Amino acid sequence: MGNICRSPTAEGVFRRMVAQAGLQAHVRIDSAGTHGYHVGAPPDRRAQAAASRRGYDLSGLRGRQVEPRDFAEFDYILAMDDDNLSLLSQRCSAEHTHKLALFLSYSARFPDEVVPDPYYGGPQGFENVLDRVEDAGKGLLEEVRARLATRSGKDAQSLA
């Protein structure tokens, strides 16, 4: 929504997963909010503290709002909840709607859930966000790996 809690947490978690998999040269990761509330602001201090306790550094991230070009430039546009997915769907042209999904659709433990907004709650809310995005990040990483393998296989076949 505002790009200071859930989505930058997911960005930081997934960046590290992609780096550990050695895929950072092949995967571009960014987060954005559906609203312009916190453009240019760092992630919420509580989100940063919770992430830091698990070894993720969110300090260099800054809030931004989803832009029309994002729908063309990214292969995956993942929302944290149904309201934000609906807003993205309204802004997305028909040719790119196949890219839209809930982030937790990649989760093994929480596939039918949303990532709850921790902003108005206590510290446990930020831990819950991390639990969910770590799990979904694993599933998304497997999907990205498979997609990259398919792309490189096609490239190799077309060169043969």
C-alpha positions in Angstrom: 0.0 0.0 0.0 2.5 2.7 1.2 5.7 0.7 0.4 7.2 0.9 3.9 6.3 -2.4 5.6 5.3 -5.5 3.7 6.6 -4.9 0.2 10.1 -3.6 1.1 10.3 -6.5 3.6 9.5 -8.9 0.7 12.0 -7.1 -1.5 14.8 -7.4 1.0 14.0 -11.1 1.7 13.8 -12.0 -1.9 17.0 -10.1 -2.9 19.0 -12.1 -0.4 17.4 -15.4 -1.7 18.2 -14.5 -5.3 21.8 -13.5 -4.3 22.3 -16.7 -2.4 21.1 -18.6 -5.4 23.6 -16.8 -7.6 20.9 -15.3 -9.8 21.2 -11.6 -9.0 22.6 -10.9 -12.6 19.4 -12.4 -14.0 16.7 -11.1 -11.7 15.6 -7.5 -11.1 13.7 -6.9 -7.9 11.8 -3.8 -6.8 8.9 -3.0 -4.5 6.3 -0.3 -4.8 3.1 0.8 -3.2 -0.3 1.3 -4.7 -0.5 4.7 -2.8 1.9 7.6 -2.7 1.8 8.0 1.0 5.5 7.4 1.7 7.4 8.1 -1.6 11.1 8.5 -0.8 10.8 7.3 2.8 12.8 4.4 4.2 11.0 1.3 5.4 9.2 1.5 8.8 11.7 1.3 11.6 9.9 -1.7 13.1 10.0 -3.5 9.7 13.8 -2.7 9.5 14.4 -3.9 13.1 12.5 -7.2 12.5 14.2 -7.8 9.2 17.6 -7.0 10.8 17.1 -9.6 13.5 16.8 -12.2 10.7 19.8 -10.8 8.8 18.1 -8.7 6.2 19.1 -5.1 5.5 16.3 -2.9 4.3 18.0 0.4 5.1 18.8 1.3 1.5 15.3 0.9 0.3 13.0 3.9 -0.4 9.3 4.0 -0.9 7.9 4.5 -4.4 4.5 4.2 -6.0 3.7 1.8 -8.8 4.1 3.4 -12.2 2.4 2.4 -15.5 5.8 1.2 -16.9 6.1 -1.3 -14.1 3.4 -3.5 -15.7 5.5 -3.8 -18.9 8.9 -4.0 -17.3 8.3 -6.7 -14.7 7.4 -10.3 -15.2 5.7 -10.6 -11.8 3.6 -7.9 -10.1 2.8 -9.4 -6.7 0.4 -7.9 -4.2 0.3 -8.4 -0.4 -3.5 -8.5 -0.1 -6.7 -8.5 -2.1 -7.3 -4.7 -1.9 -3.9 -3.9 -3.4 -4.4 -6.7 -6.0 -7.7 -5.1 -7.0 -6.0 -1.6 -7.3 -3.3 -3.1 -9.4 -5.8 -4.9 -11.6 -7.6 -1.6 -12.2 -4.4 0.1 -13.3 -3.0 -2.7 -15.4 -3.7 -3.1 -19.1 -5.2 -6.3 -20.3 -2.0 -7.4 -21.9 -0.2 -7.6 -18.6 -2.9 -8.9 -16.2 -1.4 -12.4 -16.3 1.5 -11.0 -14.3 -0.7 -10.1 -11.3 -1.0 -12.4 -8.3 -0.9 -12.4 -4.6 2.6 -12.9 -3.2 1.4 -15.7 -1.0 0.2 -17.7 -4.0 3.9 -18.9 -4.0 3.7 -20.0 -0.3 3.7 -23.6 0.8 2.5 -22.8 4.3 0.1 -19.9 3.7 -1.1 -20.2 0.1 -4.7 -19.1 0.7 -3.8 -16.1 2.8 -2.7 -12.5 2.5 0.2 -10.8 4.1 -1.5 -8.8 6.9 -0.5 -5.2 7.3 1.5 -4.8 10.5 1.5 -1.0 10.6 -1.0 -0.5 13.4 -0.1 -3.6 15.4 2.8 -4.6 17.6 6.2 -6.2 16.9 4.7 -9.7 16.3 3.0 -8.4 13.2 6.3 -7.7 11.6 7.5 -11.2 12.5 4.4 -12.6 10.9 5.2 -10.7 7.7 8.7 -12.1 7.7 7.4 -15.7 8.2 5.0 -15.3 5.2 7.4 -13.6 2.8 10.2 -16.0 3.6 8.0 -18.9 2.8 6.5 -17.4 -0.3 9.9 -16.2 -1.4 11.1 -19.8 -1.5 8.2 -20.8 -3.8 8.8 -17.7 -6.0 12.5 -18.5 -6.3 11.7 -22.0 -7.5 9.3 -20.5 -10.1 11.9 -18.0 -11.2 14.7 -20.7 -11.4 12.4 -22.8 -13.6 11.5 -19.9 -15.8 15.2 -18.9 -16.2 16.1 -22.6 -17.1 13.3 -22.7 -19.7 14.5 -19.4 -21.2 18.2 -20.5 -21.3 17.1 -23.8 -22.8 15.2 -22.1 -25.6 18.2 -19.8 -26.2 20.5 -22.8 -26.4 18.1 -24.6 -28.8 17.7 -21.6 -31.0 21.5 -21.2 -31.3 22.0 -24.9 -32.2 
